Amino acid sequence: MKKYEQLLLQNKAWVEQKLDEDKNFFNKLANTQKPEFLWIGCADSRVSANEITGTAPGEVLCIVTLPTW
């Protein structure tokens, strides 16, 4: 299996998990966002801002800056 195919399968599994946990998960995300916090961070693929702040999608407005190389 190619890496992109594995990535797509993992995304499909994530969607199914979220819907199993809350059938309205994506409908809630589609509503207007009103985050209370602004998180400014550097681009880093190892961990997302929501992961390290313990917040759900839409709770924090994340601005990601690109480092100069």
DSSP file (Angstrom, degrees, kcal/mol; ACC not computed):
  #  RESIDUE AA STRUCTURE BP1 BP2  ACC     N-H-->O    O-->H-N    N-H-->O    O-->H-N    TCO  KAPPA ALPHA  PHI   PSI    X-CA   Y-CA   Z-CA
    1    1 A M              0   0    0      0, 0.0     2,-0.1     0, 0.0     0, 0.0   0.000 360.0 360.0 360.0 136.9    0.0    0.0    0.0
    2    2 A K     >  -     0   0    0      1,-0.1     4,-2.0     4,-0.0     3,-0.3  -0.418 360.0-114.3 -76.6 155.3    1.3    3.4   -0.9
    3    3 A K  H  > S+     0   0    0      1,-0.2     4,-2.3     2,-0.2     5,-0.1   0.875 115.7  52.3 -60.2 -40.1    1.8    6.0    1.9
    4    4 A Y  H  > S+     0   0    0      1,-0.2     4,-2.1     2,-0.2    -1,-0.2   0.854 107.4  53.2 -67.2 -31.9   -0.9    8.3    0.5
    5    5 A E  H  > S+     0   0    0     -3,-0.3     4,-2.1     2,-0.2    -1,-0.2   0.905 109.1  48.9 -67.0 -40.4   -3.4    5.4    0.5
    6    6 A Q  H  X S+     0   0    0     -4,-2.0     4,-2.4     2,-0.2    -2,-0.2   0.904 109.5  53.0 -63.0 -41.6   -2.6    4.7    4.1
    7    7 A L  H  X S+     0   0    0     -4,-2.3     4,-2.1     1,-0.2    -2,-0.2   0.910 109.4  48.2 -60.5 -43.7   -3.1    8.4    5.0
    8    8 A L  H  X S+     0   0    0     -4,-2.1     4,-2.2     2,-0.2    -1,-0.2   0.877 111.0  50.7 -65.9 -38.2   -6.6    8.3    3.3
    9    9 A L  H  X S+     0   0    0     -4,-2.1     4,-2.3     2,-0.2    -2,-0.2   0.901 109.9  50.2 -65.1 -40.8   -7.6    5.2    5.2
   10   10 A Q  H  X S+     0   0    0     -4,-2.4     4,-2.2     2,-0.2    -2,-0.2   0.882 109.9  51.0 -64.9 -38.1   -6.5    6.7    8.5
   11   11 A N  H  X S+     0   0    0     -4,-2.1     4,-2.4     2,-0.2    -2,-0.2   0.916 109.5  49.9 -65.3 -42.5   -8.5    9.8    7.7
   12   12 A K  H  X S+     0   0    0     -4,-2.2     4,-2.3     1,-0.2    -2,-0.2   0.903 110.9  49.5 -61.9 -41.1  -11.6    7.7    6.9
   13   13 A A  H  X S+     0   0    0     -4,-2.3     4,-2.4     2,-0.2    -1,-0.2   0.887 109.8  51.8 -65.1 -38.6  -11.1    5.8   10.2
   14   14 A W  H  X S+     0   0    0     -4,-2.2     4,-2.6     2,-0.2    -2,-0.2   0.915 109.3  49.9 -63.5 -43.6  -10.8    9.2   12.1
   15   15 A V  H  X S+     0   0    0     -4,-2.4     4,-2.3     1,-0.2    -2,-0.2   0.932 111.8  48.0 -60.2 -46.4  -14.1   10.4   10.5
   16   16 A E  H  X S+     0   0    0     -4,-2.3     4,-2.2     1,-0.2    -2,-0.2   0.894 111.3  50.8 -62.2 -40.5  -15.8    7.2   11.5
   17   17 A Q  H  X S+     0   0    0     -4,-2.4     4,-2.1     2,-0.2    -2,-0.2   0.928 110.6  48.7 -62.9 -45.3  -14.5    7.4   15.1
   18   18 A K  H  X S+     0   0    0     -4,-2.6     4,-2.4     1,-0.2     7,-0.2   0.901 112.7  47.8 -63.0 -40.8  -15.6   11.1   15.4
   19   19 A L  H  < S+     0   0    0     -4,-2.3    -1,-0.2     2,-0.2    -2,-0.2   0.843 109.6  53.2 -70.1 -33.0  -19.1   10.2   14.1
   20   20 A D  H  < S+     0   0    0     -4,-2.2     3,-0.2    -5,-0.2    -1,-0.2   0.885 113.8  43.5 -65.0 -38.5  -19.3    7.2   16.5
   21   21 A E  H  < S+     0   0    0     -4,-2.1     2,-0.3     1,-0.3    -2,-0.2   0.867 138.3   2.4 -73.6 -37.5  -18.5    9.5   19.4
   22   22 A D    ><  -     0   0    0     -4,-2.4     3,-2.2    -5,-0.2    -1,-0.3  -0.818  58.6-157.7-156.1 106.3  -20.8   12.3   18.3
   23   23 A K  T 3  S+     0   0    0      1,-0.3     3,-0.2    -2,-0.3     4,-0.2   0.694  98.5  49.3 -62.8 -17.7  -23.0   12.0   15.2
   24   24 A N  T 3> S+     0   0    0      1,-0.1     4,-2.7    -6,-0.1    -1,-0.3   0.224  75.6 113.7-103.4  13.5  -23.2   15.8   15.0
   25   25 A F  H <> S+     0   0    0     -3,-2.2     4,-1.7     1,-0.2    -1,-0.1   0.915  82.7  38.4 -51.9 -52.1  -19.5   16.4   15.3
   26   26 A F  H  > S+     0   0    0     -4,-0.3     4,-1.4     1,-0.2    -1,-0.2   0.819 113.2  56.0 -75.3 -30.0  -19.0   17.8   11.8
   27   27 A N  H  > S+     0   0    0      2,-0.2     4,-0.6     1,-0.2    -1,-0.2   0.894 107.9  50.1 -64.8 -39.2  -22.3   19.7   11.8
   28   28 A K  H >< S+     0   0    0     -4,-2.7     3,-1.0     1,-0.2    -2,-0.2   0.901 108.6  51.9 -65.0 -40.7  -21.1   21.5   15.0
   29   29 A L  H 3< S+     0   0    0     -4,-1.7    -1,-0.2     1,-0.2    -2,-0.2   0.807 102.1  61.1 -65.0 -28.6  -17.8   22.3   13.3
   30   30 A A  H 3< S+     0   0    0     -4,-1.4    -1,-0.2    -5,-0.1    -2,-0.2   0.690  88.9  91.2 -73.6 -18.0  -19.7   23.8   10.4
   31   31 A N  S << S-     0   0    0     -3,-1.0    -3,-0.0    -4,-0.6     0, 0.0  -0.223  98.8 -66.9 -71.2 168.0  -21.4   26.4   12.7
   32   32 A T        -     0   0    0      1,-0.1     2,-0.4     2,-0.0    -1,-0.2  -0.272  51.7-130.8 -57.2 135.5  -19.8   29.8   13.3
   33   33 A Q        +     0   0    0     -3,-0.1    -1,-0.1     1,-0.1    26,-0.1  -0.729  28.3 173.4 -90.0 138.9  -16.6   29.7   15.2
   34   34 A K        -     0   0    0     -2,-0.4    -1,-0.1    24,-0.3    -2,-0.0  -0.460  14.0-175.2-139.1  63.7  -16.1   32.0   18.1
   35   35 A P        -     0   0    0      0, 0.0    25,-0.2     0, 0.0    24,-0.1  -0.324  20.0-152.5 -65.4 144.5  -12.8   31.0   19.7
   36   36 A E  S    S+     0   0    0     23,-0.9     2,-0.3     1,-0.0    24,-0.1   0.614  75.0  53.2 -87.6 -15.0  -11.8   32.7   22.9
   37   37 A F  E     -a   60   0A   0     22,-0.8    24,-2.7     2,-0.0     2,-0.5  -0.908  63.0-149.0-128.5 149.7   -8.1   32.3   22.4
   38   38 A L  E     -a   61   0A   0     -2,-0.3     2,-0.5    22,-0.2    24,-0.2  -0.979  16.3-165.2-113.1 125.7   -5.5   33.1   19.7
   39   39 A W  E     -a   62   0A   0     22,-3.0    24,-3.0    -2,-0.5     2,-0.6  -0.957   0.9-166.8-114.6 119.1   -2.6   30.7   19.5
   40   40 A I  E     +a   63   0A   0     -2,-0.5     2,-0.3    22,-0.2    24,-0.2  -0.927  24.1 152.9-107.7 122.1    0.5   31.8   17.6
   41   41 A G  E     -a   64   0A   0     22,-2.6    24,-3.0    -2,-0.6     2,-0.3  -0.878  43.9 -97.7-142.4 172.8    3.0   29.1   16.9
   42   42 A C  E     -a   65   0A   0     -2,-0.3    24,-0.2    22,-0.2     2,-0.2  -0.674  52.9 -90.4 -91.8 147.0    5.6   27.9   14.5
   43   43 A A        +     0   0    0     22,-2.9     2,-0.3    -2,-0.3    -1,-0.1  -0.389  59.5 160.2 -58.2 124.1    4.8   25.3   11.8
   44   44 A D        -     0   0    0     -2,-0.2     3,-0.5     3,-0.1    22,-0.0  -0.903  31.3-164.2-152.8 117.6    5.5   21.9   13.3
   45   45 A S  S    S+     0   0    0     -2,-0.3     3,-0.1     1,-0.2    -1,-0.1   0.503  79.5  77.2 -82.5  -3.3    4.1   18.7   12.0
   46   46 A R  S    S+     0   0    0      1,-0.3     2,-0.3     0, 0.0    -1,-0.2   0.834 107.6   4.8 -79.3 -31.5    4.8   16.7   15.2
   47   47 A V  S    S-     0   0    0     -3,-0.5    -1,-0.3     4,-0.0     2,-0.2  -0.980  70.7-128.9-154.9 139.1    2.0   18.0   17.3
   48   48 A S     >  -     0   0    0     -2,-0.3     4,-1.9    -3,-0.1     5,-0.2  -0.488  26.3-116.0 -87.7 159.3   -1.0   20.3   16.7
   49   49 A A  H  > S+     0   0    0      1,-0.2     4,-1.6     2,-0.2     6,-0.2   0.882 116.9  54.7 -60.4 -39.1   -2.0   23.3   18.8
   50   50 A N  H  >>S+     0   0    0      1,-0.2     5,-1.5     2,-0.2     4,-1.1   0.871 106.3  52.9 -62.9 -35.5   -5.2   21.6   19.8
   51   51 A E  H  45S+     0   0    0      1,-0.2     3,-0.3     2,-0.2    -2,-0.2   0.932 113.0  41.2 -65.1 -46.4   -3.3   18.6   21.1
   52   52 A I  H  <5S+     0   0    0     -4,-1.9    -1,-0.2     1,-0.2    -2,-0.2   0.666 119.6  44.4 -82.2 -14.6   -0.9   20.5   23.3
   53   53 A T  H  <5S-     0   0    0     -4,-1.6    -1,-0.2    -5,-0.2    -2,-0.2   0.518 103.7-126.8-101.6  -7.0   -3.6   22.9   24.6
   54   54 A G  T  <5 +     0   0    0     -4,-1.1     2,-0.3    -3,-0.3    -3,-0.2   0.832  62.6 137.1  67.9  31.8   -6.2   20.1   25.2
   55   55 A T      < -     0   0    0     -5,-1.5    -1,-0.2    -6,-0.2    -2,-0.1  -0.723  53.2-117.1-111.0 160.7   -8.8   21.9   23.2
   56   56 A A    >   -     0   0    0     -2,-0.3     3,-2.1     1,-0.1     4,-0.4  -0.507  50.4 -74.9 -87.9 161.2  -11.3   20.8   20.6
   57   57 A P  T 3  S+     0   0    0      0, 0.0    -1,-0.1     0, 0.0     4,-0.1  -0.331 121.2  21.8 -55.4 133.1  -11.3   22.0   17.0
   58   58 A G  T 3  S+     0   0    0      2,-0.4   -24,-0.3    -3,-0.1     3,-0.1   0.250  96.4  96.6  92.6 -12.5  -12.6   25.5   16.8
   59   59 A E  S <  S+     0   0    0     -3,-2.1   -23,-0.9     1,-0.2   -22,-0.8   0.760  88.5  37.4 -80.1 -24.3  -11.9   26.4   20.4
   60   60 A V  E    S-a   37   0A   0     -4,-0.4     2,-0.7   -25,-0.2    -2,-0.4  -0.994  76.9-135.6-129.8 131.1   -8.6   28.1   19.6
   61   61 A L  E     -a   38   0A   0    -24,-2.7   -22,-3.0    -2,-0.4     2,-0.6  -0.786  29.7-154.8 -82.9 117.0   -7.8   30.2   16.5
   62   62 A C  E     -a   39   0A   0     -2,-0.7     2,-0.6   -24,-0.2   -22,-0.2  -0.847  14.4-170.2-103.3 122.6   -4.4   28.9   15.4
   63   63 A I  E     -a   40   0A   0    -24,-3.0   -22,-2.6    -2,-0.6     2,-0.5  -0.959  11.4-162.2-107.5 121.2   -2.0   31.1   13.5
   64   64 A V  E     -a   41   0A   0     -2,-0.6     2,-0.3   -24,-0.2   -22,-0.2  -0.913   1.6-159.7-110.2 124.3    0.9   29.1   12.2
   65   65 A T  E     -a   42   0A   0    -24,-3.0   -22,-2.9    -2,-0.5    -2,-0.0  -0.724  16.0-126.3 -99.6 151.7    4.1   30.9   11.1
   66   66 A L        -     0   0    0     -2,-0.3     2,-0.1   -24,-0.2   -22,-0.0  -0.821  25.0-125.8 -96.6 133.6    6.7   29.4    8.8
   67   67 A P        -     0   0    0      0, 0.0     2,-0.4     0, 0.0    -1,-0.0  -0.369  23.0-112.4 -72.8 155.8   10.3   29.5   10.0
   68   68 A T              0   0    0      1,-0.1     0, 0.0    -2,-0.1     0, 0.0  -0.755 360.0 360.0 -85.6 136.5   13.0   31.0    7.9
   69   69 A W              0   0    0     -2,-0.4    -1,-0.1    -3,-0.0     0, 0.0   0.422 360.0 360.0 -97.9 360.0   15.3   28.4    6.7
